[in-house]
Amino acid sequence: MATGTQRVAIVTGAGSVRGIGFASARLLGAAGDDLVITSTTDRIFERVAELRDAGIRAEGVVADLTEQGGADAVVACARDVFGGVDILVNNAGMAAVSDAHKPGGLGRTVLDHWHASLDRNLTTTFLMTRAVAGAMRAAGYGRIVNVSSVSGPVAAYGGDPAYHAAKAGIVVTGQLITIDGANSIAEERGR
């Protein structure tokens, strides 16, 4: 573990006070874990203040996790402040905020929306997992929680095909983590 029995967790997509990411961070912090939480906006520092007010050791990083540099910056924070990373909660992502949800499915999907959704939902998971996997493997310990959706294994509603494809990709990425990280990294599914 990064610092003896004290675990260090990174939680992505933790900027919303009512979101899954921040709820995960609160639970991990309440269990005694040190935290690095991320968001794409400065509101992450409000969440850090809330965690610290609750007696939880936490740092926040504003990062674009669709870029390798963003993922590397988050992991560097965990390493520099807390000594490493034991747990990664891949929560960053969101459903379409454009017209991609309207009826018409694949035939109406604009290529730019397709790429943006895959980047926001799947590439973030890939880049963060890749950024922590080597250190976890070397330490002989690591836990990766991939937050997906019922839309991953089953297209639960019409429209937004890129979101469904990305969430399915997250499910498969988790299976690959289990295969690649056997004996050191365990993947936990969150839906």
C-alpha positions as CSV (number, residue, x, y, z in Angstrom):
1,M,0.0,0.0,0.0
2,A,1.1,3.5,-0.6
3,T,1.8,4.5,3.0
4,G,1.6,1.4,5.2
5,T,-2.0,0.5,6.1
6,Q,-3.2,3.9,5.1
7,R,-4.8,3.6,1.6
8,V,-4.7,6.3,-1.0
9,A,-7.6,6.7,-3.4
10,I,-8.1,8.7,-6.5
11,V,-11.7,9.5,-7.5
12,T,-12.3,11.0,-10.9
13,G,-15.4,13.0,-11.7
14,A,-16.0,14.1,-8.1
15,G,-16.9,17.8,-8.6
16,S,-20.7,17.6,-8.2
17,V,-21.9,17.7,-4.6
18,R,-24.7,15.2,-5.5
19,G,-22.8,13.0,-7.8
20,I,-21.5,9.4,-7.6
21,G,-17.9,10.5,-7.6
22,F,-18.2,12.8,-4.5
23,A,-20.3,10.2,-2.7
24,S,-17.6,7.6,-3.4
25,A,-15.0,10.0,-2.1
26,R,-16.9,10.7,1.1
27,L,-17.3,6.9,1.8
28,L,-13.6,6.2,1.1
29,G,-12.6,9.1,3.3
30,A,-14.9,8.0,6.1
31,A,-13.2,4.6,6.0
32,G,-9.9,6.4,6.6
33,D,-8.5,6.6,3.1
34,D,-6.5,9.6,1.9
35,L,-8.0,11.1,-1.3
36,V,-7.1,12.9,-4.5
37,I,-10.3,14.0,-6.3
38,T,-10.7,15.4,-9.7
39,S,-13.0,17.5,-11.8
40,T,-12.8,19.6,-14.9
41,T,-13.6,22.8,-13.0
42,D,-12.5,24.7,-9.9
43,R,-15.5,23.4,-8.0
44,I,-13.4,20.5,-7.0
45,F,-11.8,22.7,-4.4
46,E,-15.2,23.2,-2.7
47,R,-15.5,19.4,-2.5
48,V,-11.9,19.3,-1.0
49,A,-12.9,21.8,1.6
50,E,-16.0,19.8,2.5
51,L,-13.9,16.6,2.9
52,R,-11.3,18.4,5.0
53,D,-14.0,19.9,7.2
54,A,-15.0,16.3,7.9
55,G,-11.5,15.4,9.0
56,I,-10.5,13.7,5.7
57,R,-7.1,14.2,4.2
58,A,-7.8,15.3,0.6
59,E,-6.3,17.1,-2.4
60,G,-8.0,18.3,-5.5
61,V,-6.8,18.5,-9.1
62,V,-8.5,20.3,-12.0
63,A,-7.7,18.1,-15.0
64,D,-8.8,17.2,-18.5
65,L,-8.6,13.4,-18.2
66,T,-9.2,13.0,-22.0
67,E,-5.5,13.9,-22.3
68,Q,-2.6,11.8,-20.9
69,G,-1.1,14.9,-19.2
70,G,-4.2,15.3,-17.2
71,A,-4.2,11.7,-16.0
72,D,-0.5,11.9,-15.2
73,A,-1.0,15.1,-13.2
74,V,-3.6,13.4,-11.0
75,V,-1.4,10.4,-10.3
76,A,1.6,12.7,-9.6
77,C,-0.4,14.5,-7.0
78,A,-1.3,11.2,-5.3
79,R,2.4,10.1,-5.4
80,D,3.8,13.5,-4.3
81,V,1.4,14.2,-1.5
82,F,0.4,10.8,-0.2
83,G,3.1,8.4,-1.5
84,G,1.3,6.6,-4.2
85,V,-2.1,5.2,-5.1
86,D,-3.9,2.1,-4.0
87,I,-7.4,2.6,-5.3
88,L,-8.7,4.3,-8.4
89,V,-12.4,5.1,-8.9
90,N,-13.0,5.8,-12.6
91,N,-16.1,7.9,-12.4
92,A,-15.4,10.7,-14.9
93,G,-17.9,11.0,-17.8
94,M,-21.4,11.9,-18.5
95,A,-24.3,11.4,-20.9
96,A,-24.7,13.6,-23.9
97,V,-25.6,17.2,-23.3
98,S,-26.4,17.9,-26.9
99,D,-29.0,16.6,-29.3
100,A,-27.4,13.1,-29.4
101,H,-30.1,11.8,-27.1
102,K,-32.9,12.6,-29.7
103,P,-34.5,9.8,-31.7
104,G,-32.6,8.6,-34.7
105,G,-29.7,6.8,-33.1
106,L,-26.7,6.0,-35.2
107,G,-28.1,7.7,-38.3
108,R,-28.3,11.1,-36.5
109,T,-25.1,10.9,-34.5
110,V,-22.7,13.6,-35.5
111,L,-19.1,12.3,-35.6
112,D,-17.8,15.1,-33.3
113,H,-20.4,14.1,-30.7
114,W,-19.4,10.4,-31.1
115,H,-15.7,11.2,-30.4
116,A,-16.5,13.6,-27.6
117,S,-18.6,11.0,-25.8
118,L,-16.1,8.3,-26.2
119,D,-13.3,10.6,-24.9
120,R,-15.4,11.8,-22.0
121,N,-16.6,8.4,-20.9
122,L,-14.1,5.7,-22.1
123,T,-10.8,7.4,-22.9
124,T,-10.8,8.9,-19.4
125,T,-11.1,5.4,-17.9
126,F,-8.3,4.1,-20.2
127,L,-5.9,6.9,-19.5
128,M,-6.4,6.9,-15.7
129,T,-6.1,3.1,-15.6
130,R,-2.9,3.1,-17.6
131,A,-1.5,5.9,-15.4
132,V,-1.9,3.8,-12.2
133,A,-1.5,0.2,-13.4
134,G,2.3,0.1,-13.4
135,A,2.7,1.3,-9.9
136,M,-0.1,-0.9,-8.6
137,R,1.5,-3.9,-10.3
138,A,4.9,-3.1,-8.9
139,A,3.4,-2.7,-5.4
140,G,1.5,-6.0,-5.7
141,Y,-1.7,-4.3,-4.8
142,G,-4.4,-2.2,-6.4
143,R,-8.1,-1.8,-6.7
144,I,-9.8,-0.2,-9.7
145,V,-13.5,0.6,-9.6
146,N,-15.0,1.4,-13.0
147,V,-18.3,3.2,-12.8
148,S,-20.3,2.2,-15.8
149,S,-24.1,2.1,-16.4
150,V,-26.8,-0.4,-17.2
151,S,-26.3,1.2,-20.7
152,G,-23.0,-0.7,-20.9
153,P,-24.1,-4.3,-21.1
154,V,-27.6,-3.4,-22.5
155,A,-28.6,-0.4,-24.5
156,A,-31.2,0.8,-22.0
157,Y,-32.8,3.5,-24.0
158,G,-32.8,4.9,-27.5
159,G,-30.5,7.5,-28.8
160,D,-27.0,8.5,-27.7
161,P,-25.2,5.5,-29.2
162,A,-21.8,6.8,-28.3
163,Y,-22.7,6.8,-24.6
164,H,-23.9,3.2,-24.8
165,A,-20.7,2.2,-26.7
166,A,-18.5,4.0,-24.2
167,K,-20.2,2.4,-21.2
168,A,-19.9,-1.1,-22.9
169,G,-16.2,-0.3,-23.4
170,I,-15.8,0.5,-19.8
171,V,-17.2,-2.9,-18.8
172,V,-14.8,-4.7,-21.2
173,T,-11.9,-2.5,-19.9
174,G,-12.7,-3.8,-16.4
175,Q,-12.5,-7.4,-17.7
176,L,-9.1,-6.7,-19.3
177,I,-7.8,-5.1,-16.0
178,T,-8.7,-8.4,-14.3
179,I,-6.8,-10.4,-16.9
180,D,-3.8,-8.1,-17.2
181,G,-3.5,-7.4,-13.5
182,A,-3.9,-10.9,-12.2
183,N,-2.4,-11.3,-8.7
184,S,-2.0,-7.6,-8.1
185,I,-4.8,-5.4,-9.4
186,A,-8.5,-6.2,-8.9
187,E,-11.3,-4.6,-10.8
188,E,-14.5,-3.9,-9.0
189,R,-17.6,-3.1,-11.0
190,G,-19.8,-0.1,-10.2
191,R,-23.0,0.5,-12.1
